[in-house]
Amino acid sequence: MEQQGGDGEFVLSLAGELDIDSSARLQKAVARLCANGALSRLTIDLSGLDFIDSTGLAAIVFASKLCERCGGELELIRGPDTVQQVFALTGLAEHLPFRNAEEAAAID
């Protein structure tokens, strides 16, 4: 799930479902990265998700706020249309830093 790049950059690649069963793992992973004080940018790759529910959305919002508090930058790689639709319906798509996988690769 976690890959480390240089200079405090980390990638969390999610797959399957981000729901009540898996959201706590995401929150713990983000909290651990922020706690070590070396986080400059966190990319959460949603492209492997099949499903996201309200607890998954809450975990993403938690990650955003925690990254902001610890001075890191958050980047989200867009998920499939069914996942992105949930972000759009809740209005979160307008407030979170989404990128396409191609855009994120070009920045690196």
KEDO-181434 format. One record per atom (N, C-alpha, C): x, y, z; atom name; residue in one letter; residue number from 1. Coordinates in pm, 1 decimal. Layout:
<rs>
        xx        yy        zz  atom  res    n
         X         Y         Z    CA    A  NUM
...
</rs>
This chain:
<rs>
        xx        yy        zz  atom  res    n
      81.8    -119.5       0.0     N    M    1
       0.0       0.0       0.0    CA    M    1
      85.9     125.6       0.0     C    M    1
     197.7     127.1      68.5     N    E    2
     277.6     249.5      82.4    CA    E    2
     408.2     237.9       5.5     C    E    2
     441.7     345.2     -64.7     N    Q    3
     570.0     355.6    -131.5    CA    Q    3
     631.2     488.3     -91.1     C    Q    3
     759.7     489.3     -70.6     N    Q    4
     826.0     613.4     -35.2    CA    Q    4
     910.0     659.6    -151.9     C    Q    4
     895.8     786.7    -184.3     N    G    5
     981.2     849.8    -282.1    CA    G    5
    1087.1     928.5    -208.2     C    G    5
    1153.9    1015.2    -276.7     N    G    6
    1255.5    1097.7    -212.8    CA    G    6
    1195.2    1218.9    -145.0     C    G    6
    1271.2    1278.0     -56.9     N    D    7
    1236.3    1405.1       6.7    CA    D    7
    1099.3    1406.7      74.1     C    D    7
    1065.3    1302.5     145.6     N    G    8
     941.4    1301.4     221.5    CA    G    8
     815.6    1282.8     138.8     C    G    8
     829.3    1228.7      19.4     N    E    9
     712.2    1203.3     -65.8    CA    E    9
     670.0    1057.4     -50.7     C    E    9
     540.5    1038.8     -29.7     N    F   10
     486.2     904.9     -10.4    CA    F   10
     365.2     884.9    -100.9     C    F   10
     344.3     760.4    -141.3     N    V   11
     228.2     723.0    -222.1    CA    V   11
     155.7     610.2    -150.2     C    V   11
      26.9     628.1    -129.7     N    L   12
     -59.1     521.5     -78.5    CA    L   12
    -150.7     480.4    -192.4     C    L   12
    -135.9     359.4    -239.8     N    S   13
    -219.1     308.3    -349.2    CA    S   13
    -329.2     222.2    -289.9     C    S   13
    -452.2     261.8    -312.8     N    L   14
    -567.3     190.1    -257.2    CA    L   14
    -628.7     100.2    -362.9     C    L   14
    -684.1     -11.1    -319.0     N    A   15
    -748.2    -105.2    -410.4    CA    A   15
    -870.0    -166.1    -342.6     C    A   15
    -966.6    -204.4    -424.9     N    G   16
   -1087.1    -269.2    -371.9    CA    G   16
   -1186.5    -168.4    -320.2     C    G   16
   -1219.0    -180.6    -193.1     N    E   17
   -1320.8     -94.5    -132.2    CA    E   17
   -1260.2      -8.5     -21.8     C    E   17
   -1297.9     118.5     -20.5     N    L   18
   -1263.2     206.7      91.1    CA    L   18
   -1393.4     230.7     164.6     C    L   18
   -1411.8     152.7     270.0     N    D   19
   -1538.8     153.2     341.5    CA    D   19
   -1513.7     140.9     491.4     C    D   19
   -1617.0     107.2     564.0     N    I   20
   -1606.6      99.6     710.2    CA    I   20
   -1500.1      -1.3     754.9     C    I   20
   -1476.0    -102.1     676.5     N    D   21
   -1376.8    -203.4     712.7    CA    D   21
   -1232.9    -159.3     686.9     C    D   21
   -1211.3     -69.2     593.2     N    S   22
   -1074.1     -33.3     554.7    CA    S   22
   -1036.1     111.4     583.3     C    S   22
   -1130.9     196.2     613.0     N    S   23
   -1102.1     338.5     634.1    CA    S   23
   -1007.1     363.4     750.7     C    S   23
   -1020.8     287.7     856.6     N    A   24
    -933.6     306.1     973.1    CA    A   24
    -788.2     279.4     937.0     C    A   24
    -762.8     182.9     849.8     N    R   25
    -624.4     154.5     807.3    CA    R   25
    -564.8     272.9     733.3     C    R   25
    -645.6     336.8     648.0     N    L   26
    -597.3     455.0     576.5    CA    L   26
    -566.4     567.4     674.5     C    L   26
    -656.6     591.0     767.7     N    Q   27
    -634.9     697.2     866.1    CA    Q   27
    -508.8     671.6     948.7     C    Q   27
    -487.9     547.9     990.4     N    K   28
    -368.6     514.1    1068.9    CA    K   28
    -241.7     533.8     986.6     C    K   28
    -245.8     495.4     859.4     N    A   29
    -128.1     511.4     773.4    CA    A   29
     -92.8     658.5     755.9     C    A   29
    -192.9     742.9     734.2     N    V   30
    -168.5     886.3     717.8    CA    V   30
    -118.1     946.4     848.5     C    V   30
    -177.9     908.0     959.7     N    A   31
    -134.0     959.1    1090.3    CA    A   31
      11.0     919.7    1117.6     C    A   31
      48.3     797.6    1082.2     N    R   32
     185.9     751.3    1103.1    CA    R   32
     283.4     831.9    1018.6     C    R   32
     248.3     858.6     894.2     N    L   33
     336.0     937.1     806.8    CA    L   33
     353.8    1079.3     859.0     C    L   33
     245.2    1137.4     906.8     N    C   34
     254.0    1273.7     960.8    CA    C   34
     330.6    1276.6    1092.4     C    C   34
     317.5    1172.1    1172.0     N    A   35
     382.7    1168.8    1302.9    CA    A   35
     534.5    1164.3    1291.3     C    A   35
     585.8    1105.3    1182.5     N    N   36
     731.6    1096.0    1171.6    CA    N   36
     795.4    1228.3    1132.1     C    N   36
     712.9    1328.2    1094.4     N    G   37
     762.5    1463.3    1068.2    CA    G   37
     834.7    1482.2     937.1     C    G   37
     841.9    1380.2     854.8     N    A   38
     917.3    1390.6     730.0    CA    A   38
     828.3    1402.1     607.1     C    A   38
     698.7    1416.5     624.8     N    L   39
     605.9    1418.8     512.4    CA    L   39
     605.2    1554.8     443.1     C    L   39
     639.8    1555.6     316.0     N    S   40
     627.9    1678.9     237.9    CA    S   40
     512.5    1669.1     138.9     C    S   40
     492.4    1550.3      82.0     N    R   41
     379.3    1531.2      -9.0    CA    R   41
     328.7    1388.3       2.3     C    R   41
     197.0    1376.9      11.7     N    L   42
     130.6    1247.3      16.0    CA    L   42
      38.2    1237.0    -103.8     C    L   42
      59.8    1134.4    -183.5     N    T   43
     -28.4    1105.1    -295.6    CA    T   43
    -109.3     981.9    -259.0     C    T   43
    -241.1     994.8    -265.1     N    I   44
    -328.6     880.2    -243.4    CA    I   44
    -388.4     845.4    -379.2     C    I   44
    -353.9     727.3    -426.2     N    D   45
    -397.4     680.5    -557.6    CA    D   45
    -527.5     601.6    -541.3     C    D   45
    -635.0     658.2    -593.1     N    L   46
    -767.9     597.1    -583.2    CA    L   46
    -802.0     514.5    -707.0     C    L   46
    -711.3     505.9    -802.9     N    S   47
    -743.1     441.7    -931.2    CA    S   47
    -774.8     293.3    -918.6     C    S   47
    -730.5     229.6    -811.1     N    G   48
    -758.2      87.3    -791.9    CA    G   48
    -883.4      58.3    -711.9     C    G   48
    -956.1     162.3    -672.9     N    L   49
   -1077.9     141.5    -594.0    CA    L   49
   -1194.5      98.7    -681.9     C    L   49
   -1277.9      12.1    -627.0     N    D   50
   -1403.2     -27.5    -691.6    CA    D   50
   -1521.6      42.0    -626.3     C    D   50
   -1501.7      83.6    -499.8     N    F   51
   -1614.3     133.7    -420.7    CA    F   51
   -1561.1     224.9    -311.1     C    F   51
   -1639.5     328.2    -278.2     N    I   52
   -1609.9     413.1    -163.5    CA    I   52
   -1742.0     450.9     -98.3     C    I   52
   -1746.3     448.6      35.5     N    D   53
   -1867.8     488.4     106.1    CA    D   53
   -1838.7     612.1     190.3     C    D   53
   -1932.1     649.3     274.8     N    S   54
   -1917.0     772.5     353.0    CA    S   54
   -1798.2     765.4     449.6     C    S   54
   -1768.0     647.4     502.1     N    T   55
   -1651.4     637.4     590.6    CA    T   55
   -1521.7     651.6     510.4     C    T   55
   -1524.5     606.2     387.2     N    G   56
   -1409.5     626.7     298.2    CA    G   56
   -1390.1     773.7     267.0     C    G   56
   -1500.8     843.4     239.6     N    L   57
   -1493.4     988.2     217.1    CA    L   57
   -1437.3    1058.1     340.0     C    L   57
   -1484.3    1018.4     457.6     N    A   58
   -1436.5    1078.4     581.9    CA    A   58
   -1286.4    1054.5     599.4     C    A   58
   -1239.3     937.5     561.9     N    A   59
   -1096.2     906.7     572.9    CA    A   59
   -1013.5     995.0     479.8     C    A   59
   -1065.9    1023.4     361.6     N    I   60
    -995.7    1111.9     267.8    CA    I   60
    -993.2    1254.4     321.9     C    I   60
   -1103.7    1301.0     376.2     N    V   61
   -1108.8    1435.0     436.7    CA    V   61
   -1012.6    1441.4     555.9     C    V   61
   -1010.3    1336.4     637.0     N    F   62
    -916.2    1328.0     748.8    CA    F   62
    -772.8    1341.5     697.7     C    F   62
    -740.0    1268.7     591.7     N    A   63
    -605.0    1274.0     534.9    CA    A   63
    -571.2    1415.2     488.5     C    A   63
    -667.5    1480.9     425.5     N    S   64
    -646.0    1617.4     378.3    CA    S   64
    -615.7    1712.3     493.4     C    S   64
    -695.4    1705.4     595.9     N    K   65
    -677.5    1794.2     711.5    CA    K   65
    -548.2    1763.3     787.3     C    K   65
    -516.5    1636.3     801.2     N    L   66
    -395.3    1599.3     873.0    CA    L   66
    -270.1    1642.2     795.5     C    L   66
    -271.8    1624.0     665.0     N    C   67
    -157.9    1669.4     583.8    CA    C   67
    -139.5    1820.5     597.8     C    C   67
    -249.3    1892.4     595.9     N    E   68
    -242.7    2037.4     611.1    CA    E   68
    -181.5    2074.9     746.4     C    E   68
    -224.7    2007.2     851.6     N    R   69
    -174.1    2036.1     985.6    CA    R   69
     -26.0    2005.5    1001.4     C    R   69
      20.9    1899.8     935.5     N    C   70
     161.5    1862.1     952.6    CA    C   70
     251.3    1923.9     845.5     C    C   70
     194.8    2014.4     765.2     N    G   71
     276.1    2087.8     668.1    CA    G   71
     303.3    2014.0     539.2     C    G   71
     230.4    1906.7     514.7     N    G   72
     248.0    1830.2     391.3    CA    G   72
     142.7    1866.4     288.2     C    G   72
     171.1    1831.7     166.7     N    E   73
      78.9    1855.5      55.8    CA    E   73
       9.9    1723.7      21.9     C    E   73
    -120.1    1729.4      -4.0     N    L   74
    -196.4    1610.4     -42.6    CA    L   74
    -231.5    1618.2    -189.8     C    L   74
    -220.4    1504.9    -255.8     N    E   75
    -260.5    1491.8    -395.5    CA    E   75
    -340.8    1362.7    -406.6     C    E   75
    -452.9    1368.8    -475.1     N    L   76
    -536.4    1250.2    -495.7    CA    L   76
    -537.8    1215.3    -643.4     C    L   76
    -506.8    1090.5    -674.9     N    I   77
    -518.2    1041.6    -811.9    CA    I   77
    -661.5     992.3    -828.9     C    I   77
    -728.1    1043.8    -929.4     N    R   78
    -869.2    1010.8    -952.3    CA    R   78
    -893.6     860.2    -959.1     C    R   78
   -1009.2     824.0    -904.4     N    G   79
   -1054.6     686.0    -912.0    CA    G   79
   -1141.2     666.7   -1035.5     C    G   79
   -1194.8     546.9   -1051.9     N    P   80
   -1286.9     520.6   -1162.3    CA    P   80
   -1411.0     610.4   -1151.2     C    P   80
   -1486.3     618.9   -1257.2     N    D   81
   -1603.9     706.4   -1261.4    CA    D   81
   -1699.2     682.2   -1144.6     C    D   81
   -1719.2     557.1   -1107.1     N    T   82
   -1812.6     528.0    -997.3    CA    T   82
   -1763.6     585.6    -864.7     C    T   82
   -1632.9     587.3    -845.8     N    V   83
   -1574.9     645.6    -724.3    CA    V   83
   -1580.8     798.0    -731.9     C    V   83
   -1542.8     853.3    -844.7     N    Q   84
   -1543.4     999.4    -860.6    CA    Q   84
   -1683.7    1057.1    -849.3     C    Q   84
   -1782.4     979.3    -889.7     N    Q   85
   -1921.0    1025.0    -881.1    CA    Q   85
   -1960.2    1050.5    -735.2     C    Q   85
   -1912.1     970.4    -644.5     N    V   86
   -1943.1     989.8    -502.2    CA    V   86
   -1883.7    1122.3    -453.6     C    V   86
   -1760.9    1152.6    -494.7     N    F   87
   -1700.3    1280.3    -458.4    CA    F   87
   -1778.3    1396.6    -520.3     C    F   87
   -1823.4    1380.6    -642.9     N    A   88
   -1899.7    1486.6    -710.2    CA    A   88
   -2034.9    1508.7    -642.2     C    A   88
   -2104.5    1400.5    -610.8     N    L   89
   -2237.1    1411.8    -548.7    CA    L   89
   -2232.4    1479.0    -411.8     C    L   89
   -2122.3    1460.5    -340.4     N    T   90
   -2110.8    1519.6    -207.4    CA    T   90
   -2049.5    1659.6    -209.9     C    T   90
   -2003.1    1702.2    -326.0     N    G   91
   -1939.8    1833.9    -337.5    CA    G   91
   -1792.6    1833.8    -300.8     C    G   91
   -1739.1    1720.8    -259.0     N    L   92
   -1598.4    1714.6    -219.5    CA    L   92
   -1503.1    1725.4    -337.7     C    L   92
   -1549.5    1690.7    -455.8     N    A   93
   -1462.6    1698.7    -574.0    CA    A   93
   -1411.6    1839.8    -596.7     C    A   93
   -1489.5    1938.0    -555.0     N    E   94
   -1451.0    2077.8    -573.8    CA    E   94
   -1351.3    2125.7    -468.9     C    E   94
   -1335.8    2051.7    -360.0     N    H   95
   -1253.3    2097.0    -248.4    CA    H   95
   -1127.9    2014.4    -224.4     C    H   95
   -1112.6    1907.1    -298.7     N    L   96
    -996.8    1820.5    -280.9    CA    L   96
    -906.4    1827.5    -403.8     C    L   96
    -776.0    1809.3    -385.1     N    P   97
    -678.0    1825.3    -493.9    CA    P   97
    -664.8    1700.6    -581.9     C    P   97
    -760.1    1682.4    -672.7     N    F   98
    -758.1    1567.4    -762.5    CA    F   98
    -672.0    1592.6    -885.2     C    F   98
    -605.7    1486.8    -928.9     N    R   99
    -530.3    1488.1   -1053.8    CA    R   99
    -556.1    1355.2   -1124.7     C    R   99
    -543.0    1359.0   -1255.9     N    N  100
    -544.2    1234.0   -1331.5    CA    N  100
    -407.8    1169.1   -1313.4     C    N  100
    -399.6    1040.5   -1331.8     N    A  101
    -272.6     969.3   -1316.3    CA    A  101
    -166.4    1026.8   -1409.1     C    A  101
    -205.1    1066.8   -1529.2     N    E  102
    -110.5    1122.2   -1625.5    CA    E  102
     -55.4    1256.7   -1578.0     C    E  102
    -140.7    1339.0   -1518.5     N    E  103
     -98.0    1469.3   -1466.7    CA    E  103
       0.3    1451.3   -1351.9     C    E  103
     -27.7    1357.8   -1264.4     N    A  104
      59.6    1334.3   -1150.0    CA    A  104
     195.9    1283.5   -1196.0     C    A  104
     198.4    1197.4   -1296.1     N    A  105
     324.2    1144.3   -1347.2    CA    A  105
     406.9    1256.1   -1412.2     C    A  105
     339.7    1350.0   -1477.2     N    A  106
     410.4    1460.4   -1543.1    CA    A  106
     475.0    1554.4   -1441.3     C    A  106
     411.8    1568.4   -1323.4     N    I  107
     465.8    1655.4   -1219.4    CA    I  107
     591.9    1594.3   -1159.9     C    I  107
     592.2    1462.6   -1143.8     N    D  108
     708.7    1394.3   -1086.2    CA    D  108
     820.5    1400.0   -1184.2     C    D  108
</rs>
